[in-house]
């Protein structure tokens, strides 16, 4: 794993490359707070994380999609037929956002998420943070298959530390 990548990208890439869809915003905020030793992350931390994601494109864009198993929005990687690509046109309806700094693709948002959260990056960031502020404030970052929020499990904490090289 490339340790020079941002923490959120290392986590998402690890999960998606093993067959997962993506991580929720509270999970990513919880992982970052664990890494940065922040006892009580805030919605502002979540907003800053989302702004970072929209501004910093990588080899392949992130994707904001709905996970039916969790009944929640998740952050994954844009891929088509198992290949990650920034140059291909999305195979589903939605919108590709370019980084305001580099004008290269950074985040693809499916149409159902645009309909729910807004169609500009600012609207998306504000609406998504608002939607997830309660679990973030309460420190319950993990969404289980029974669709309930809880603190990070011991296994999740170990996985985060291993992926981010915190051991």
C-alpha positions as CSV (number, residue, x, y, z in Angstrom):
1,X,0.0,0.0,0.0
2,X,1.3,3.4,-0.9
3,X,1.7,5.3,2.4
4,X,1.9,8.6,0.5
5,X,-1.8,8.4,-0.4
6,X,-4.3,10.3,1.8
7,X,-5.7,8.2,4.7
8,X,-9.2,8.2,3.2
9,X,-8.0,6.9,-0.1
10,X,-5.9,4.1,1.5
11,X,-8.9,3.0,3.4
12,X,-11.3,3.1,0.5
13,X,-8.9,1.5,-1.9
14,X,-8.2,-1.4,0.5
15,X,-11.9,-2.1,1.0
16,X,-13.0,-1.7,-2.6
17,X,-10.2,-3.9,-3.9
18,X,-11.4,-6.6,-1.6
19,X,-14.9,-6.6,-3.0
20,X,-16.5,-3.9,-0.8
21,X,-18.5,-1.0,-2.1
22,X,-17.2,1.8,0.1
23,X,-17.1,3.4,3.5
24,X,-19.6,5.8,5.1
25,X,-18.5,9.4,5.9
26,X,-18.7,8.7,9.7
27,X,-16.4,5.7,9.2
28,X,-13.8,7.8,7.4
29,X,-14.1,10.6,10.0
30,X,-13.7,8.1,12.8
31,X,-10.7,6.5,11.1
32,X,-9.0,9.9,10.6
33,X,-9.8,10.9,14.2
34,X,-8.1,7.6,15.3
35,X,-5.1,8.4,13.2
36,X,-4.9,12.1,14.4
37,X,-5.7,11.2,18.0
38,X,-8.8,13.4,18.0
39,X,-11.2,12.4,20.8
40,X,-14.3,14.1,19.5
41,X,-14.4,14.8,15.8
42,X,-17.0,17.4,14.7
43,X,-19.1,18.0,11.6
44,X,-16.5,20.6,10.6
45,X,-13.9,17.8,10.5
46,X,-16.3,15.9,8.1
47,X,-16.8,19.0,6.0
48,X,-13.0,19.5,5.7
49,X,-12.6,15.8,4.7
50,X,-15.1,16.1,2.0
51,X,-13.6,19.3,0.6
52,X,-10.2,17.5,0.6
53,X,-11.8,14.6,-1.4
54,X,-13.3,17.0,-4.0
55,X,-10.1,19.0,-4.4
56,X,-7.5,16.2,-4.6
57,X,-7.9,13.9,-7.6
58,X,-5.9,10.8,-7.9
59,X,-5.4,8.2,-10.6
60,X,-9.1,7.3,-10.4
61,X,-12.0,9.3,-9.0
62,X,-14.0,8.6,-5.9
63,X,-17.6,7.7,-6.3
64,X,-20.5,8.6,-4.1
65,X,-23.1,5.9,-4.2
66,X,-25.9,4.3,-2.2
67,X,-25.2,1.0,-0.5
68,X,-28.4,-1.1,-0.2
69,X,-26.9,-3.4,2.4
70,X,-26.1,-0.5,4.8
71,X,-29.0,1.7,3.5
72,X,-26.5,4.5,3.5
73,X,-24.4,6.7,1.2
74,X,-20.8,5.4,0.8
75,X,-17.6,6.6,-0.7
76,X,-16.1,4.1,-3.2
77,X,-13.9,4.2,-6.3
78,X,-15.2,4.9,-9.8
79,X,-14.7,1.7,-11.7
80,X,-16.0,0.2,-14.8
81,X,-15.6,-3.6,-15.5
82,X,-13.2,-3.8,-12.6
83,X,-10.9,-1.1,-14.0
84,X,-10.5,2.2,-12.3
85,X,-10.4,5.1,-14.8
86,X,-10.5,8.8,-14.8
87,X,-10.9,9.1,-18.5
88,X,-13.9,6.9,-19.2
89,X,-17.3,8.3,-19.2
90,X,-19.5,7.0,-16.3
91,X,-21.7,4.1,-17.2
92,X,-24.6,5.3,-15.1
93,X,-26.3,8.7,-14.9
94,X,-24.7,11.2,-12.7
95,X,-22.1,13.9,-12.6
96,X,-18.3,13.9,-12.7
97,X,-16.9,16.7,-10.6
98,X,-13.5,18.1,-11.5
99,X,-11.0,19.4,-8.9
100,X,-11.3,23.2,-8.8
101,X,-7.5,23.2,-8.5
102,X,-6.4,20.9,-11.3
103,X,-9.6,20.6,-13.4
104,X,-9.2,16.8,-13.5
105,X,-11.9,14.4,-12.5
106,X,-12.1,13.8,-8.7
107,X,-15.5,12.6,-7.7
108,X,-18.4,10.9,-9.5
109,X,-21.8,11.3,-8.0
110,X,-24.7,9.1,-9.2
111,X,-27.9,10.8,-10.1
112,X,-29.9,9.4,-7.1
113,X,-27.3,11.0,-4.7
114,X,-27.5,14.3,-6.7
115,X,-31.2,14.3,-6.4
116,X,-31.0,13.8,-2.6
117,X,-28.0,16.0,-1.7
118,X,-27.7,18.7,-4.4
119,X,-25.9,19.1,-7.7
120,X,-22.9,21.4,-6.8
121,X,-20.0,20.3,-4.7
122,X,-20.9,22.9,-2.0
123,X,-24.5,21.6,-1.8
124,X,-23.3,18.0,-1.7
125,X,-20.7,18.7,1.1
126,X,-23.2,20.6,3.2
127,X,-26.1,18.2,2.8
128,X,-24.0,15.1,3.3
129,X,-22.4,16.5,6.5
130,X,-25.8,17.5,7.7
131,X,-27.2,14.0,7.1
132,X,-24.3,12.4,9.0
133,X,-23.7,14.9,11.8
134,X,-25.5,12.9,14.5
135,X,-23.3,9.8,14.3
136,X,-20.2,11.9,14.0
137,X,-21.0,14.0,17.1
138,X,-22.0,10.9,19.0
139,X,-18.7,9.1,18.0
140,X,-20.6,6.2,16.4
141,X,-18.7,5.7,13.2
142,X,-19.5,2.2,12.2
143,X,-22.7,1.2,10.3
144,X,-23.6,-2.5,10.8
145,X,-25.4,-4.8,8.5
146,X,-28.5,-4.3,10.7
147,X,-28.3,-0.6,9.7
148,X,-27.4,0.7,13.2
149,X,-24.6,3.0,14.1
150,X,-22.1,2.0,16.8
151,X,-18.5,2.8,17.9
152,X,-15.7,1.3,15.8
153,X,-15.3,-2.3,16.7
154,X,-11.9,-3.7,17.9
155,X,-11.5,-5.4,14.5
156,X,-12.2,-2.2,12.6
157,X,-9.8,-0.3,14.8
158,X,-7.1,-2.9,14.1
159,X,-7.8,-2.8,10.4
160,X,-7.6,1.0,10.3
161,X,-4.3,1.0,12.2
162,X,-2.9,-1.7,9.9
163,X,-3.9,0.0,6.7
164,X,-2.7,3.4,7.8
165,X,0.5,2.1,9.3
166,X,-0.3,3.2,12.8
167,X,1.0,0.1,14.6
